[in-house]
Amino acid sequence: MSRTTSRRCRDMPEPTEIRYDKASHVLDIAFDDGAHFHLPAELLRTQSPSAEVQGHSPDERKLVSGRRHVGIIGIEPVGNYAVRLVFDDLHDSGLYSWSYLYHLGQDQDEIWQAYLSEIAAAGLSREP
């Protein structure tokens, strides 16, 4: 999916290109401020912004494990502010706003390390 947009909010970069590589399970996203991120499907799935994963408060957040090989089977635009990602485990309820995707890209290393620590502490695995 490629798109060029005019910026509504000057504070938040918007994507200029979104591409998914099925072989590597990586979503590549370029923003109009020059930032470019490579977001693994596993990261996107385990950090889904959906209420199913995040809950309605921090206490309700669910730890998603066993998604090492998850892929994306659909990318659906939602207005001018987000995409809905459809994963091959059929999870599709999260709306990934431009700001959330940017946050995941910018803070990917810290988010990923925290996730790995959390699943290890829970005795869970990335493997299905």
C-alpha positions as protocol buffer text, in pm:
chain_id: "A"
residue {
  index: 1
  type: MET
  ca { x: 0 y: 0 z: 0 }
}
residue {
  index: 2
  type: SER
  ca { x: 147 y: 337 z: -99 }
}
residue {
  index: 3
  type: ARG
  ca { x: -6 y: 663 z: -5 }
}
residue {
  index: 4
  type: THR
  ca { x: 73 y: 1031 z: -9 }
}
residue {
  index: 5
  type: THR
  ca { x: -115 y: 1247 z: 234 }
}
residue {
  index: 6
  type: SER
  ca { x: -132 y: 1609 z: 331 }
}
residue {
  index: 7
  type: ARG
  ca { x: -52 y: 1657 z: 694 }
}
residue {
  index: 8
  type: ARG
  ca { x: -349 y: 1757 z: 905 }
}
residue {
  index: 9
  type: CYS
  ca { x: -156 y: 1781 z: 1226 }
}
residue {
  index: 10
  type: ARG
  ca { x: 193 y: 1926 z: 1192 }
}
residue {
  index: 11
  type: ASP
  ca { x: 302 y: 1757 z: 1515 }
}
residue {
  index: 12
  type: MET
  ca { x: 252 y: 1400 z: 1393 }
}
residue {
  index: 13
  type: PRO
  ca { x: 432 y: 1251 z: 1093 }
}
residue {
  index: 14
  type: GLU
  ca { x: 214 y: 1057 z: 850 }
}
residue {
  index: 15
  type: PRO
  ca { x: 311 y: 754 z: 645 }
}
residue {
  index: 16
  type: THR
  ca { x: 411 y: 795 z: 284 }
}
residue {
  index: 17
  type: GLU
  ca { x: 448 y: 423 z: 219 }
}
residue {
  index: 18
  type: ILE
  ca { x: 343 y: 101 z: 389 }
}
residue {
  index: 19
  type: ARG
  ca { x: 461 y: -235 z: 253 }
}
residue {
  index: 20
  type: TYR
  ca { x: 448 y: -584 z: 395 }
}
residue {
  index: 21
  type: ASP
  ca { x: 712 y: -845 z: 311 }
}
residue {
  index: 22
  type: LYS
  ca { x: 545 y: -1186 z: 342 }
}
residue {
  index: 23
  type: ALA
  ca { x: 875 y: -1375 z: 339 }
}
residue {
  index: 24
  type: SER
  ca { x: 1027 y: -1188 z: 634 }
}
residue {
  index: 25
  type: HIS
  ca { x: 696 y: -1107 z: 811 }
}
residue {
  index: 26
  type: VAL
  ca { x: 800 y: -741 z: 835 }
}
residue {
  index: 27
  type: LEU
  ca { x: 591 y: -430 z: 781 }
}
residue {
  index: 28
  type: ASP
  ca { x: 800 y: -149 z: 633 }
}
residue {
  index: 29
  type: ILE
  ca { x: 663 y: 196 z: 694 }
}
residue {
  index: 30
  type: ALA
  ca { x: 809 y: 528 z: 580 }
}
residue {
  index: 31
  type: PHE
  ca { x: 693 y: 859 z: 726 }
}
residue {
  index: 32
  type: ASP
  ca { x: 694 y: 1207 z: 577 }
}
residue {
  index: 33
  type: ASP
  ca { x: 953 y: 1327 z: 829 }
}
residue {
  index: 34
  type: GLY
  ca { x: 1209 y: 1083 z: 682 }
}
residue {
  index: 35
  type: ALA
  ca { x: 1168 y: 814 z: 949 }
}
residue {
  index: 36
  type: HIS
  ca { x: 1151 y: 457 z: 819 }
}
residue {
  index: 37
  type: PHE
  ca { x: 1074 y: 158 z: 1038 }
}
residue {
  index: 38
  type: HIS
  ca { x: 1081 y: -220 z: 993 }
}
residue {
  index: 39
  type: LEU
  ca { x: 816 y: -365 z: 1225 }
}
residue {
  index: 40
  type: PRO
  ca { x: 801 y: -744 z: 1264 }
}
residue {
  index: 41
  type: ALA
  ca { x: 450 y: -893 z: 1254 }
}
residue {
  index: 42
  type: GLU
  ca { x: 518 y: -1061 z: 1589 }
}
residue {
  index: 43
  type: LEU
  ca { x: 584 y: -723 z: 1752 }
}
residue {
  index: 44
  type: LEU
  ca { x: 272 y: -573 z: 1595 }
}
residue {
  index: 45
  type: ARG
  ca { x: 58 y: -869 z: 1705 }
}
residue {
  index: 46
  type: THR
  ca { x: 186 y: -889 z: 2062 }
}
residue {
  index: 47
  type: GLN
  ca { x: 155 y: -512 z: 2105 }
}
residue {
  index: 48
  type: SER
  ca { x: -185 y: -482 z: 1937 }
}
residue {
  index: 49
  type: PRO
  ca { x: -369 y: -167 z: 2045 }
}
residue {
  index: 50
  type: SER
  ca { x: -696 y: -366 z: 2063 }
}
residue {
  index: 51
  type: ALA
  ca { x: -900 y: -383 z: 2381 }
}
residue {
  index: 52
  type: GLU
  ca { x: -864 y: -761 z: 2352 }
}
residue {
  index: 53
  type: VAL
  ca { x: -489 y: -721 z: 2422 }
}
residue {
  index: 54
  type: GLN
  ca { x: -460 y: -387 z: 2601 }
}
residue {
  index: 55
  type: GLY
  ca { x: -781 y: -414 z: 2801 }
}
residue {
  index: 56
  type: HIS
  ca { x: -959 y: -103 z: 2921 }
}
residue {
  index: 57
  type: SER
  ca { x: -699 y: -33 z: 3189 }
}
residue {
  index: 58
  type: PRO
  ca { x: -338 y: -138 z: 3252 }
}
residue {
  index: 59
  type: ASP
  ca { x: -461 y: -406 z: 3494 }
}
residue {
  index: 60
  type: GLU
  ca { x: -660 y: -573 z: 3215 }
}
residue {
  index: 61
  type: ARG
  ca { x: -369 y: -595 z: 2969 }
}
residue {
  index: 62
  type: LYS
  ca { x: -314 y: -947 z: 2836 }
}
residue {
  index: 63
  type: LEU
  ca { x: 25 y: -1097 z: 2761 }
}
residue {
  index: 64
  type: VAL
  ca { x: 23 y: -1250 z: 2412 }
}
residue {
  index: 65
  type: SER
  ca { x: 273 y: -1531 z: 2358 }
}
residue {
  index: 66
  type: GLY
  ca { x: 332 y: -1803 z: 2100 }
}
residue {
  index: 67
  type: ARG
  ca { x: 326 y: -1571 z: 1799 }
}
residue {
  index: 68
  type: ARG
  ca { x: 682 y: -1610 z: 1668 }
}
residue {
  index: 69
  type: HIS
  ca { x: 563 y: -1711 z: 1319 }
}
residue {
  index: 70
  type: VAL
  ca { x: 254 y: -1490 z: 1290 }
}
residue {
  index: 71
  type: GLY
  ca { x: 199 y: -1315 z: 959 }
}
residue {
  index: 72
  type: ILE
  ca { x: -18 y: -1035 z: 827 }
}
residue {
  index: 73
  type: ILE
  ca { x: -282 y: -1130 z: 570 }
}
residue {
  index: 74
  type: GLY
  ca { x: -452 y: -794 z: 534 }
}
residue {
  index: 75
  type: ILE
  ca { x: -387 y: -422 z: 569 }
}
residue {
  index: 76
  type: GLU
  ca { x: -703 y: -213 z: 561 }
}
residue {
  index: 77
  type: PRO
  ca { x: -699 y: 169 z: 566 }
}
residue {
  index: 78
  type: VAL
  ca { x: -918 y: 330 z: 832 }
}
residue {
  index: 79
  type: GLY
  ca { x: -989 y: 691 z: 743 }
}
residue {
  index: 80
  type: ASN
  ca { x: -678 y: 907 z: 716 }
}
residue {
  index: 81
  type: TYR
  ca { x: -539 y: 813 z: 1054 }
}
residue {
  index: 82
  type: ALA
  ca { x: -488 y: 436 z: 1087 }
}
residue {
  index: 83
  type: VAL
  ca { x: -478 y: 87 z: 942 }
}
residue {
  index: 84
  type: ARG
  ca { x: -640 y: -233 z: 1061 }
}
residue {
  index: 85
  type: LEU
  ca { x: -399 y: -524 z: 1042 }
}
residue {
  index: 86
  type: VAL
  ca { x: -542 y: -870 z: 990 }
}
residue {
  index: 87
  type: PHE
  ca { x: -312 y: -1142 z: 1120 }
}
residue {
  index: 88
  type: ASP
  ca { x: -309 y: -1504 z: 1009 }
}
residue {
  index: 89
  type: ASP
  ca { x: -418 y: -1607 z: 1360 }
}
residue {
  index: 90
  type: LEU
  ca { x: -734 y: -1407 z: 1267 }
}
residue {
  index: 91
  type: HIS
  ca { x: -674 y: -1126 z: 1516 }
}
residue {
  index: 92
  type: ASP
  ca { x: -807 y: -810 z: 1349 }
}
residue {
  index: 93
  type: SER
  ca { x: -957 y: -587 z: 1614 }
}
residue {
  index: 94
  type: GLY
  ca { x: -675 y: -337 z: 1664 }
}
residue {
  index: 95
  type: LEU
  ca { x: -657 y: -2 z: 1486 }
}
residue {
  index: 96
  type: TYR
  ca { x: -295 y: 99 z: 1438 }
}
residue {
  index: 97
  type: SER
  ca { x: -293 y: 479 z: 1428 }
}
residue {
  index: 98
  type: TRP
  ca { x: -6 y: 660 z: 1261 }
}
residue {
  index: 99
  type: SER
  ca { x: 111 y: 782 z: 1603 }
}
residue {
  index: 100
  type: TYR
  ca { x: 103 y: 428 z: 1748 }
}
residue {
  index: 101
  type: LEU
  ca { x: 299 y: 285 z: 1453 }
}
residue {
  index: 102
  type: TYR
  ca { x: 551 y: 567 z: 1486 }
}
residue {
  index: 103
  type: HIS
  ca { x: 583 y: 497 z: 1859 }
}
residue {
  index: 104
  type: LEU
  ca { x: 637 y: 124 z: 1795 }
}
residue {
  index: 105
  type: GLY
  ca { x: 905 y: 205 z: 1538 }
}
residue {
  index: 106
  type: GLN
  ca { x: 1080 y: 470 z: 1744 }
}
residue {
  index: 107
  type: ASP
  ca { x: 1079 y: 267 z: 2067 }
}
residue {
  index: 108
  type: GLN
  ca { x: 1096 y: -80 z: 1913 }
}
residue {
  index: 109
  type: ASP
  ca { x: 1408 y: -201 z: 2095 }
}
residue {
  index: 110
  type: GLU
  ca { x: 1280 y: -104 z: 2439 }
}
residue {
  index: 111
  type: ILE
  ca { x: 931 y: -240 z: 2371 }
}
residue {
  index: 112
  type: TRP
  ca { x: 1072 y: -568 z: 2241 }
}
residue {
  index: 113
  type: GLN
  ca { x: 1309 y: -617 z: 2534 }
}
residue {
  index: 114
  type: ALA
  ca { x: 1030 y: -546 z: 2783 }
}
residue {
  index: 115
  type: TYR
  ca { x: 809 y: -800 z: 2603 }
}
residue {
  index: 116
  type: LEU
  ca { x: 1082 y: -1068 z: 2607 }
}
residue {
  index: 117
  type: SER
  ca { x: 1139 y: -1009 z: 2980 }
}
residue {
  index: 118
  type: GLU
  ca { x: 767 y: -1025 z: 3048 }
}
residue {
  index: 119
  type: ILE
  ca { x: 710 y: -1357 z: 2870 }
}
residue {
  index: 120
  type: ALA
  ca { x: 1021 y: -1506 z: 3032 }
}
residue {
  index: 121
  type: ALA
  ca { x: 901 y: -1400 z: 3378 }
}
residue {
  index: 122
  type: ALA
  ca { x: 563 y: -1559 z: 3303 }
}
residue {
  index: 123
  type: GLY
  ca { x: 726 y: -1883 z: 3189 }
}
residue {
  index: 124
  type: LEU
  ca { x: 584 y: -1842 z: 2838 }
}
residue {
  index: 125
  type: SER
  ca { x: 742 y: -1877 z: 2495 }
}
residue {
  index: 126
  type: ARG
  ca { x: 739 y: -1701 z: 2162 }
}
residue {
  index: 127
  type: GLU
  ca { x: 688 y: -2042 z: 1999 }
}
residue {
  index: 128
  type: PRO
  ca { x: 333 y: -2155 z: 1920 }
}
